[in-house]
Amino acid sequence: EFLKKPLDDYIRTLPVKTTILRSPERIGLIKARLKGAHAAKGEVLTFLDAHCECTIGWLESLLSVIKNDRKTVVCPVIDIISDDTFAYVKSFELHWGAFNWNLQFRWYTLGGKEMKLRKNDATQPFNSPTMAGGLFAMDKKFFFEIGAYDENMNVWGGENLEMSFRVWQCGGKIQIAPCSRVGHIFRKSSPYSFPGGINKTLFSNLARVAMVWMDEWA
């Protein structure tokens, strides 16, 4: 709220034309990203959480993957920014995203098969079953071809798994590009509230993900 005019003034100083979209009411992360995707003019959509710091060369590595295959959704390696000191800490890049049967996202060490494929070139992107969801890029047309985000999910939570299942089951794939690194502040607690409470919102979203995409495993 307090950044309205100061933020507008700052945006005007940027070397790249930047547009701020505002909603008259709170709509949450999922619908806000949909609003941005519909307004975007470029061929590639890049989604980043607000509490991120991009490193030099982070974008080129993502765009290169999409140029080679427009149906590939690509994520950077997510480094850690301390929420106490803002210190930037390099994370271990050889992890891929997965989930447990509670539909909780988890990082796991890259499998032996993938490690062998990459032993001669550690810069090569590698497949990931799911993504963390806060930071990724994908072809705009492909985003809408596969149905974009599920508009019946609310605020935040589960959209990363929903998009992951959607991409893989609709002919795409998810990769992580080791040469792209973006820092992310991992906060100890959420700074905002959820309508009806976080559990109601999150569990409703996850239940929808399971019912729509997981068939007999729902």
Secondary structure, DSSP 8 states (H G I E B T S, - for coil): -TTHHHHHHHHTTSSS-------SS--HHHHHHHHHHHH--SSEEEEE-SSEEE-TTHHHHHHHHHHH-TTEEEEEEEEEE-TTT--EE---S-EEEEE-TT--EEEEE--HHHHHHTTT-TTS-EE-SB--SSEEEEEHHHHHHTT-S-TTS-BSSSHHHHHHHHHHHTT-EEEEEEEEEEEEE--SS-SS--TT-HHHHHHHHHHHHHHHH-GGG-
